[in-house]
Amino acid sequence: MSTLRIRQKRVPKPPACDTCKAKRVLCHPQPNGAPCPRCVDKNNLCTTTPTRRGRPAKNPEPARMQEQELAMSQVPTPNSSSSMTFLSPRVLESFHESLELTPEIVEHFFDCFERLSSAMNPIVLNSSVKRAVQTAAFRISLLPPETRVLALVIVALGSLISFHESVLGPGPRPASHDDVTFFASGSHTDVINCGPRRARTCRALHAAALKAAWDTGIILNVSTENAASCFLLDTLDEQSDFSKLSRPWANAYISHIRVLATLWRKPNVPPPQSANWAGFLMAETLLSARRRKPILVTMGDQILLSGAESRSLEQFLASIEASAEKPGSKVLFDAMKPYAFHVTHLARELWETIIGDHVRLAPLSESAVTQFISSISLVYAVLTRLLSRVDTLCAASSGAGDIGAFSRNHEWSEDRVVRGCAYGIIMGFVGLVLPLHRELEYRVGLLDAAAADVANGVNVGATLARERLGLLAAQARVIAALAIPELARAIRLPRWYYAPIQVRTLADCVRFALDEAEAAPVLEPERVKDLATIGAQLRIVGYSLDLLSSPETAQLLARLERYTETPAMDSYFSSGSIDLASLESQGLGLGRLEDFGLPPLDHDLSWVEMELDTLSLPVEPPEL
């Protein structure tokens, strides 16, 4: 008698995780969403993107078919005939013609990205996008979803400094990233016109990256690739006028690295890449302070990513003074992490006590402003001592020949790293001073308007409060004036004319320098030289961004023409040597304050307190 066997339906094997799928290795999925053994062994975040298996339906519903066709026309899709990624012009309305991301042009964009400072972010360095795209022979369509999003964002950022004809179109353009002749001796009009010529292509690539990011859900899913994509998308958004909007990508970026940092950090072990993290956390807080947005980086984030700093700002300054006789660059490199740590902390303090939206609901605390000015004076003292060491190192270095080159980040020499450190030190100081000056000018304007609205007689309390705040605003203006020659010095050191990341800070500095120049009865030659240097840097940013489309930036360029008959780009790029005498003659010492009729800036602010005491007012101004 035959037995009847019942065939049991085979349970399908769960799909492989994204990490194993990207590396093309065997994955052993675990039940209940547990990470696979390989990810546990490699300390990777194990995520699985659901994919549909099996053959597609022969006759899908008409509505579903239309939905699929619409989705396929709106996202980058692989072109099987040429192994390219095609960007549909129906989505990218501003794109005058379709752009095919061939392997050759994708490799070119990745090479451009390697020359931007954003590529040095630890979260980008820790991602596997470079290895994955090389394995896929620079065919973005073959990458996993999250890696493909990161690759598209890198392509969009690389297009900002690309010299490829498909990006710039016909017309004058540099032959390579090392074509100093184009930037130095060429017409500055040719350089500025590169921004409008590349604008459509850059917007198209940016839109494609945004669409892919939203469709993949990188804000919700935590991974190294998604954190890197969020960071770079926020960098792209910063190139547009998003001053009145929130920063969703920055919030997701900080949220992701908080989760990932718990996997990197080991007890009683210094955090990996701590100095690098300290620099990027400083840049993030300064960006928020400049835009008067809430500071996203907390003290816990600093300790988790870059480590704690036990020394106060005064102790840090004392340690630098004690090591003044030590030769070499180690003192400078060791000082970068604590310097960035303190600047990040001060930027957060600036938001919480002076410039924040919640602070504007009440009268400004003069004691908080005085304390912050005292802290900035310490930062300036640290800056002058570190830059003195930079001068010594640059004078003794023989690697000045690569100053004008678009070097990749991993090809930098020690001499170029020293100059990059000087650039970061000065930008940290500038990023603290300008928001303080702008806020105090705003507060003084409010008091002036309130005094003008008084109908019956003179409000003595409001008048004296205006005088007290005016003294603090004058001190902030003096410190901001010190930042201008320092910024010009920073621009001359590394010649980073290819980086559009600091364009907003640069525009703020140009605006302040022009206001000071127009208010001065006599303009000194050194200030004209500094103004020409900063103006030339702003024009060079026009190689990447469409500066002329912004009325505000176009007005700044027009105002610059009145003080600089020529862009002075030839002198800006021609020499690769550092003249210490000319640097010292730019007035980088504390004595420049005397030019404004004020005492030298040191740690003692008793002159401010004496001026305030003569007014015989309470510490806090009366509420108007």
TIDODO-197905 format. One line per 10 residues: number of its first residue (from 1); their letters; for each residue x, y, z of C-alpha. Coordinates in Angstrom, 1 decimal. Example, Ala and Ser with C-alpha at 12.3 -4.5 7.8 and 13.67 -1.06 7.14 Angstrom:
<guzas>
1 = AS = 12.3/-4.5/7.8; 13.7/-1.1/7.1
</guzas>
This chain:
<guzas>
1 = MSTLRIRQKR = 0.0/0.0/0.0; 1.5/3.3/-1.1; 1.9/6.1/1.4; 0.8/9.6/0.5; 3.5/12.2/1.1; 2.5/15.8/1.6; 5.1/18.2/0.3; 5.7/21.0/2.8; 6.2/24.5/1.4; 9.8/25.6/1.7
11 = VPKPPACDTC = 10.2/28.6/3.9; 12.1/31.3/1.9; 15.5/32.3/3.2; 15.6/35.9/4.6; 17.4/38.3/2.4; 21.0/39.2/3.0; 21.8/42.4/4.9; 23.0/45.5/3.1; 26.6/45.3/4.3; 27.1/41.7/3.2
21 = KAKRVLCHPQ = 25.2/42.4/-0.1; 27.5/45.4/-0.8; 30.6/43.2/-0.1; 29.2/40.3/-2.0; 29.8/37.8/0.7; 27.6/35.1/2.2; 25.2/36.4/4.8; 23.6/34.4/7.6; 20.4/36.3/8.5; 19.2/35.9/12.1
31 = PNGAPCPRCV = 15.6/35.7/13.2; 13.7/38.6/14.9; 15.9/41.2/13.2; 19.1/40.3/15.1; 22.3/41.3/13.4; 24.1/38.7/11.3; 27.3/37.1/12.7; 29.5/38.9/10.2; 28.3/42.3/11.1; 28.6/41.5/14.8
41 = DKNNLCTTTP = 32.2/40.3/14.2; 33.1/43.4/12.2; 31.2/45.8/14.6; 29.0/47.0/11.7; 25.4/48.3/11.8; 23.4/45.4/10.3; 20.4/46.7/8.3; 18.4/45.0/5.6; 16.6/46.9/2.8; 13.5/44.9/1.7
51 = TRRGRPAKNP = 13.4/44.0/-1.9; 10.7/42.3/-4.0; 11.5/38.8/-5.2; 10.0/36.7/-8.0; 8.7/37.5/-11.4; 6.7/40.6/-11.9; 2.9/40.3/-12.6; 2.0/39.8/-16.2; -0.9/42.2/-16.2; -0.7/44.7/-13.3
61 = EPARMQEQEL = -3.5/47.1/-12.7; -3.4/50.2/-15.0; -3.1/52.5/-12.0; -0.2/50.6/-10.6; 1.5/50.5/-14.0; 1.2/54.3/-14.3; 2.5/54.7/-10.8; 5.6/52.6/-11.6; 6.2/54.5/-14.8; 6.0/57.8/-13.0
71 = AMSQVPTPNS = 8.4/56.6/-10.3; 10.9/55.3/-12.9; 10.8/58.6/-14.7; 11.5/60.6/-11.5; 14.5/58.8/-10.0; 17.9/57.9/-11.4; 17.6/54.6/-13.1; 20.1/52.3/-14.7; 20.4/52.2/-18.5; 21.1/48.6/-19.4
81 = SSSMTFLSPR = 22.4/49.4/-22.8; 25.2/51.6/-21.7; 25.5/50.9/-18.0; 24.9/54.6/-17.2; 22.7/56.5/-14.8; 20.2/58.8/-16.5; 18.7/61.9/-14.9; 15.2/62.6/-16.3; 14.6/66.1/-17.5; 11.0/65.8/-16.5
91 = VLESFHESLE = 12.0/66.0/-12.9; 14.9/68.3/-13.3; 13.1/71.1/-15.1; 16.0/73.5/-14.8; 18.3/71.1/-16.6; 18.6/72.2/-20.2; 19.6/68.7/-21.4; 20.0/65.3/-19.9; 23.3/64.3/-18.3; 24.5/60.8/-18.5
101 = LTPEIVEHFF = 26.7/59.7/-15.6; 29.2/57.6/-17.4; 31.9/55.8/-15.4; 34.4/58.3/-16.7; 32.6/61.3/-15.5; 31.6/59.7/-12.2; 35.3/59.0/-11.6; 36.0/62.6/-12.4; 33.5/63.9/-9.9; 34.9/61.6/-7.2
111 = DCFERLSSAM = 38.3/63.0/-7.9; 36.9/66.5/-7.5; 35.3/65.6/-4.2; 38.6/64.3/-2.9; 39.9/67.9/-3.1; 37.2/69.4/-0.9; 37.5/69.6/2.9; 34.2/67.8/3.3; 35.9/64.6/2.2; 38.0/64.6/5.4
121 = NPIVLNSSVK = 35.0/64.3/7.7; 35.5/61.0/9.7; 32.0/59.8/8.8; 32.8/60.1/5.1; 36.2/58.4/5.6; 34.6/55.5/7.5; 32.1/54.9/4.8; 32.6/52.2/2.2; 31.5/54.3/-0.8; 34.9/54.7/-2.3
131 = RAVQTAAFRI = 35.7/51.0/-2.3; 32.2/50.2/-3.4; 32.2/52.5/-6.4; 35.6/51.3/-7.5; 34.4/47.7/-7.2; 31.4/48.6/-9.4; 33.7/50.3/-12.0; 32.1/53.7/-11.2; 28.7/52.5/-12.3; 26.4/54.0/-9.7
141 = SLLPPETRVL = 23.4/51.9/-10.8; 25.1/48.8/-9.5; 25.5/50.1/-5.9; 23.2/49.2/-3.0; 20.5/51.8/-2.3; 22.2/53.7/0.6; 25.6/53.6/-1.1; 24.1/54.8/-4.3; 22.6/57.8/-2.5; 26.0/58.7/-1.0
151 = ALVIVALGSL = 27.6/58.4/-4.4; 25.0/60.7/-6.0; 25.6/63.3/-3.2; 29.4/63.1/-3.8; 28.8/63.6/-7.5; 26.7/66.7/-6.8; 29.4/68.2/-4.5; 32.2/67.3/-7.0; 30.4/69.2/-9.7; 30.9/72.4/-7.8
161 = ISFHESVLGP = 34.6/72.5/-8.7; 34.6/70.3/-11.8; 36.2/71.7/-15.0; 34.6/69.1/-17.2; 33.0/70.3/-20.4; 29.8/68.5/-19.7; 29.4/70.7/-16.6; 30.7/74.0/-17.7; 29.8/73.7/-21.4; 31.5/75.7/-24.1
171 = GPRPASHDDV = 33.7/78.7/-23.1; 36.8/79.4/-21.1; 37.6/76.9/-18.4; 40.7/75.6/-16.6; 42.5/72.7/-18.2; 42.9/71.0/-14.8; 42.7/71.6/-11.1; 46.3/72.8/-11.2; 45.7/75.4/-14.0; 46.9/78.3/-11.9
181 = TFFASGSHTD = 47.2/80.4/-15.1; 43.4/80.4/-15.6; 42.8/81.7/-12.1; 45.8/84.1/-11.9; 46.4/85.7/-15.2; 43.0/85.0/-16.8; 40.2/87.5/-16.8; 38.3/87.5/-13.5; 35.1/87.6/-15.6; 35.9/84.2/-17.0
191 = VINCGPRRAR = 36.3/82.8/-13.5; 33.0/84.4/-12.1; 31.1/83.2/-15.2; 31.9/79.6/-14.5; 29.4/79.7/-11.6; 26.4/80.6/-13.8; 27.5/78.1/-16.5; 27.6/75.2/-14.1; 24.5/76.2/-12.1; 21.9/74.1/-14.1
201 = TCRALHAAAL = 24.0/71.0/-13.9; 24.7/71.4/-10.2; 21.0/72.0/-9.5; 20.1/68.9/-11.5; 22.6/66.7/-9.7; 21.5/68.1/-6.3; 17.9/67.4/-7.1; 18.7/63.9/-8.1; 20.6/63.3/-4.9; 17.7/64.8/-2.8
211 = KAAWDTGIIL = 15.1/62.6/-4.6; 17.1/59.4/-4.1; 17.7/60.4/-0.4; 14.1/60.9/0.3; 13.1/57.7/-1.5; 15.7/55.6/0.4; 14.8/57.1/3.8; 18.3/57.9/4.9; 17.0/60.2/7.6; 15.2/57.3/9.4
221 = NVSTENAASC = 17.7/54.5/8.9; 21.0/54.8/10.9; 24.1/53.8/9.1; 27.5/55.2/8.3; 26.6/55.8/4.6; 23.3/57.6/5.6; 25.1/59.8/8.2; 27.7/60.8/5.5; 24.9/61.5/3.0; 23.1/63.7/5.5
231 = FLLDTLDEQS = 26.3/65.7/6.3; 27.0/66.3/2.6; 23.4/67.2/1.8; 23.5/69.8/4.5; 26.7/71.1/3.0; 25.0/71.4/-0.4; 22.0/73.1/1.1; 24.3/75.7/2.7; 25.3/76.9/-0.8; 21.7/78.1/-1.3
241 = DFSKLSRPWA = 19.7/80.6/0.7; 18.2/78.4/3.4; 18.5/81.0/6.2; 14.8/80.9/7.0; 14.4/77.1/6.9; 15.3/74.4/9.3; 18.2/72.0/8.7; 16.7/68.5/8.4; 19.9/66.9/7.1; 22.1/68.4/9.8
251 = NAYISHIRVL = 19.7/67.2/12.5; 19.7/63.7/11.0; 23.5/63.8/10.6; 24.0/64.6/14.3; 21.4/62.1/15.4; 23.0/59.3/13.3; 26.5/59.9/14.6; 25.3/59.9/18.2; 24.0/56.3/17.7; 27.1/55.2/15.7
261 = ATLWRKPNVP = 29.5/56.7/18.2; 28.4/54.3/20.9; 29.7/51.5/18.6; 33.0/53.2/18.0; 33.8/54.4/21.5; 35.4/51.9/23.9; 35.7/52.5/27.7; 39.1/54.0/28.8; 40.2/54.3/25.2; 40.6/57.7/23.4
271 = PPQSANWAGF = 38.0/58.2/20.7; 39.2/57.4/17.2; 40.0/60.4/14.9; 39.3/62.8/17.8; 41.2/65.8/16.3; 39.3/65.4/13.1; 36.0/65.2/14.8; 36.8/68.3/16.9; 37.4/70.3/13.8; 34.2/69.3/12.1
281 = LMAETLLSAR = 32.2/69.8/15.3; 33.6/73.3/15.5; 32.6/74.0/11.9; 29.1/72.8/12.6; 28.6/75.1/15.7; 30.1/78.1/13.9; 27.7/77.5/11.0; 24.8/77.5/13.4; 26.0/80.6/15.2; 26.4/82.5/11.9
291 = RRKPILVTMG = 22.9/81.7/10.9; 21.5/82.2/14.4; 20.1/78.7/14.5; 20.1/76.4/17.6; 23.4/74.7/18.2; 23.0/71.0/17.5; 26.3/69.9/19.0; 26.0/69.3/22.8; 28.8/68.9/25.3; 28.0/65.2/25.4
301 = DQILLSGAES = 28.6/65.0/21.7; 32.0/66.7/22.1; 33.1/64.3/24.8; 31.8/61.2/22.9; 33.4/62.1/19.6; 36.5/64.2/20.4; 37.1/63.5/24.1; 37.0/65.8/27.1; 39.2/68.8/27.6; 40.2/69.2/31.2
311 = RSLEQFLASI = 42.1/72.5/30.8; 40.4/75.8/30.9; 41.0/78.4/28.2; 43.5/80.2/30.6; 45.4/77.0/31.3; 45.4/76.2/27.6; 47.0/79.6/26.8; 49.6/79.0/29.6; 50.6/75.7/28.2; 51.1/77.2/24.7
321 = EASAEKPGSK = 53.3/79.9/26.2; 55.3/77.4/28.1; 56.0/75.4/25.0; 57.0/78.4/22.9; 60.7/77.3/22.8; 59.9/73.8/21.6; 60.7/73.4/17.9; 58.7/71.6/15.2; 55.0/71.3/14.3; 54.0/68.9/17.1
331 = VLFDAMKPYA = 53.0/71.8/19.4; 50.7/73.2/16.7; 49.1/69.9/15.9; 48.6/69.0/19.5; 46.9/72.4/20.1; 44.3/72.0/17.3; 42.0/69.7/19.2; 41.7/71.7/22.5; 41.4/74.9/20.4; 38.5/73.5/18.4
341 = FHVTHLAREL = 37.0/72.2/21.7; 37.0/75.6/23.3; 35.7/77.4/20.2; 32.9/74.9/20.0; 32.0/75.5/23.6; 32.1/79.3/23.1; 29.9/79.1/20.1; 27.3/77.2/22.1; 27.7/79.8/25.0; 27.2/82.6/22.4
351 = WETIIGDHVR = 23.9/81.1/21.3; 22.7/80.4/24.8; 23.5/83.7/26.4; 23.7/86.4/23.6; 22.3/85.7/20.1; 19.7/83.0/20.7; 16.0/83.6/19.9; 15.1/82.9/23.5; 17.7/85.5/24.6; 16.0/88.1/22.5
361 = LAPLSESAVT = 12.9/87.8/24.6; 14.6/89.6/27.5; 17.1/92.5/27.9; 20.6/91.5/27.0; 22.8/90.6/29.9; 25.8/92.9/29.9; 27.7/90.6/32.2; 27.3/87.8/29.7; 28.6/90.0/26.9; 31.6/91.2/29.0
371 = QFISSISLVY = 32.5/87.6/30.0; 32.3/86.5/26.3; 34.5/89.4/25.2; 37.0/88.3/27.8; 36.9/84.8/26.5; 37.4/86.0/22.9; 40.5/88.0/24.0; 41.9/84.7/25.3; 41.2/83.0/22.0; 42.9/85.9/20.2
381 = AVLTRLLSRV = 45.9/85.5/22.4; 46.1/81.8/21.6; 45.7/82.6/17.9; 48.6/85.0/17.8; 50.9/82.6/19.5; 49.9/79.6/17.3; 50.2/81.8/14.1; 53.7/82.9/15.2; 54.7/79.2/15.2; 53.1/78.8/11.7
391 = DTLCAASSGA = 55.2/81.7/10.4; 58.3/79.9/11.7; 57.4/76.6/10.2; 56.4/78.1/6.8; 59.7/80.0/6.6; 61.7/76.9/7.3; 59.6/74.7/5.0; 60.8/73.9/1.5; 57.4/72.6/0.3; 56.0/76.0/-0.8
401 = GDIGAFSRNH = 55.7/74.9/-4.4; 52.4/73.1/-3.9; 50.6/76.1/-2.4; 48.6/77.0/-5.5; 47.7/73.4/-6.4; 44.3/71.6/-6.0; 45.9/68.9/-4.0; 43.9/65.9/-2.9; 43.4/65.6/0.8; 45.6/62.4/1.1
411 = EWSEDRVVRG = 48.4/64.0/-0.9; 49.0/66.9/1.5; 52.5/67.5/2.7; 53.3/68.6/6.3; 53.8/72.1/5.0; 50.3/72.2/3.6; 48.8/70.7/6.7; 50.4/73.5/8.8; 48.9/76.1/6.5; 45.5/74.3/6.8
421 = CAYGIIMGFV = 45.7/74.4/10.6; 46.3/78.2/10.4; 43.3/78.5/8.2; 41.1/76.6/10.7; 42.4/78.6/13.7; 41.6/81.9/12.0; 38.2/80.8/10.8; 37.3/79.7/14.3; 38.1/83.2/15.6; 36.2/84.9/12.8
431 = GLVLPLHREL = 33.2/82.6/13.3; 32.9/83.8/16.9; 33.5/87.5/16.4; 31.2/88.4/13.6; 28.0/87.0/15.1; 28.7/88.8/18.3; 29.3/92.1/16.5; 26.2/91.7/14.4; 24.0/90.9/17.5; 25.3/93.9/19.5
441 = EYRVGLLDAA = 24.7/96.2/16.6; 21.1/94.8/16.4; 20.6/95.4/20.1; 21.9/99.0/19.9; 19.5/99.6/17.0; 16.6/98.4/19.1; 17.6/100.8/21.9; 17.9/103.7/19.5; 14.4/102.9/18.1; 13.0/102.6/21.6
451 = AADVANGVNV = 14.5/106.0/22.6; 13.0/107.6/19.5; 9.6/106.3/20.4; 9.6/108.0/23.9; 6.9/110.7/23.6; 7.2/112.5/27.0; 10.7/113.8/27.6; 13.9/111.9/27.7; 14.0/108.4/29.1; 17.2/108.6/31.2
461 = GATLARERLG = 17.4/104.9/31.9; 17.1/104.0/28.2; 19.7/106.5/27.2; 22.3/105.3/29.7; 21.5/101.7/28.8; 22.2/102.6/25.2; 25.6/104.1/26.2; 26.6/101.1/28.2; 25.7/98.7/25.4; 27.3/101.1/22.9
471 = LLAAQARVIA = 30.6/100.6/24.7; 30.4/96.9/24.5; 29.4/97.1/20.8; 32.5/99.3/20.2; 34.7/96.7/21.8; 33.1/94.0/19.7; 33.6/96.1/16.6; 37.3/96.5/17.4; 37.7/92.7/17.8; 35.8/92.2/14.5
481 = ALAIPELARA = 38.2/94.7/12.8; 41.1/92.5/14.0; 39.5/89.5/12.3; 39.8/91.1/8.8; 43.6/91.1/8.5; 43.6/87.7/10.1; 41.2/86.4/7.5; 43.3/87.9/4.7; 46.3/86.2/6.2; 44.5/82.9/6.3
491 = IRLPRWYYAP = 43.6/83.2/2.6; 47.2/83.9/1.6; 48.5/81.0/3.5; 46.9/77.8/2.0; 45.4/79.5/-1.1; 42.2/77.6/-0.7; 40.5/79.4/-3.6; 38.7/76.3/-4.7; 36.6/75.7/-1.5; 33.1/77.3/-1.7
501 = IQVRTLADCV = 32.1/76.0/1.7; 32.9/79.2/3.6; 31.1/81.5/1.1; 28.6/82.9/3.7; 31.3/83.7/6.3; 33.4/85.2/3.5; 30.5/87.4/2.4; 29.9/88.6/6.0; 33.6/89.5/6.3; 33.6/91.4/3.0
511 = RFALDEAEAA = 30.4/93.3/4.1; 32.0/94.3/7.4; 35.3/95.3/5.8; 33.5/97.5/3.3; 31.4/99.1/6.0; 34.6/99.9/8.0; 36.4/101.2/4.8; 33.5/103.5/3.9; 33.3/104.9/7.5; 37.1/105.5/7.7
521 = PVLEPERVKD = 38.2/109.0/6.8; 41.5/107.7/5.5; 42.0/104.1/4.3; 45.5/102.7/5.1; 47.3/100.7/2.3; 47.4/97.6/4.5; 43.6/97.7/4.8; 43.2/98.2/1.0; 45.5/95.1/0.5; 43.4/93.0/2.9
531 = LATIGAQLRI = 40.2/94.1/1.2; 41.6/93.2/-2.2; 42.7/89.8/-0.9; 39.3/89.0/0.6; 37.5/90.4/-2.5; 39.7/88.2/-4.8; 38.7/85.2/-2.7; 35.0/86.0/-3.0; 35.4/86.3/-6.8; 37.2/83.0/-6.9
541 = VGYSLDLLSS = 34.2/81.4/-5.2; 32.3/82.5/-8.3; 34.1/79.7/-10.1; 31.8/77.3/-8.1; 28.7/79.3/-7.3; 26.5/81.7/-9.2; 27.3/84.8/-7.2; 25.7/87.2/-9.7; 22.3/85.6/-9.2; 22.2/86.9/-5.6
551 = PETAQLLARL = 21.5/90.7/-5.5; 23.2/90.9/-2.2; 26.4/89.3/-3.4; 26.3/91.2/-6.7; 26.1/94.4/-4.7; 29.1/93.4/-2.6; 31.2/92.8/-5.8; 30.1/96.2/-7.1; 31.2/97.9/-3.8; 34.5/96.1/-4.0
561 = ERYTETPAMD = 35.3/97.5/-7.4; 35.4/101.0/-5.9; 38.3/100.1/-3.7; 40.2/97.6/-6.0; 40.5/98.7/-9.6; 41.8/95.2/-10.5; 41.0/91.9/-8.8; 44.7/91.5/-7.8; 44.4/87.8/-8.7; 47.9/87.7/-10.3
571 = SYFSSGSIDL = 49.6/88.8/-7.0; 47.2/86.5/-5.1; 48.3/83.4/-6.9; 51.7/84.1/-8.4; 54.1/83.8/-5.5; 54.5/80.6/-3.6; 56.8/82.0/-0.9; 55.9/83.5/2.4; 57.3/86.9/3.3; 57.4/87.1/7.0
581 = ASLESQGLGL = 58.1/90.8/7.0; 55.0/91.5/4.9; 52.9/89.3/7.2; 54.1/91.1/10.3; 53.5/94.5/8.7; 49.8/93.7/8.3; 49.3/94.6/12.0; 48.5/91.2/13.5; 49.6/92.2/17.0; 47.6/93.7/19.8
591 = GRLEDFGLPP = 48.7/97.2/19.1; 46.2/97.6/16.2; 43.5/98.5/18.8; 45.2/101.8/19.4; 44.3/102.8/15.8; 40.7/103.0/17.0; 41.4/105.1/20.1; 40.9/102.2/22.5; 43.3/100.4/24.8; 45.1/97.3/23.6
601 = LDHDLSWVEM = 43.1/94.1/23.8; 44.3/91.9/26.6; 42.8/89.8/29.3; 42.1/92.8/31.5; 38.8/94.4/30.6; 38.8/96.8/33.6; 38.6/99.8/31.2; 35.2/98.6/30.1; 34.1/98.1/33.7; 35.4/101.6/34.6
611 = ELDTLSLPVE = 33.5/103.1/31.7; 30.3/101.3/32.8; 30.8/102.4/36.4; 31.0/106.1/35.5; 27.4/105.8/34.2; 26.2/104.7/37.6; 23.7/102.2/36.3; 22.8/98.8/37.6; 24.3/95.8/35.9; 21.2/95.0/33.9
621 = PPEL = 19.6/97.7/31.7; 16.0/98.6/32.6; 13.3/96.8/30.7; 11.8/99.1/28.0
</guzas>
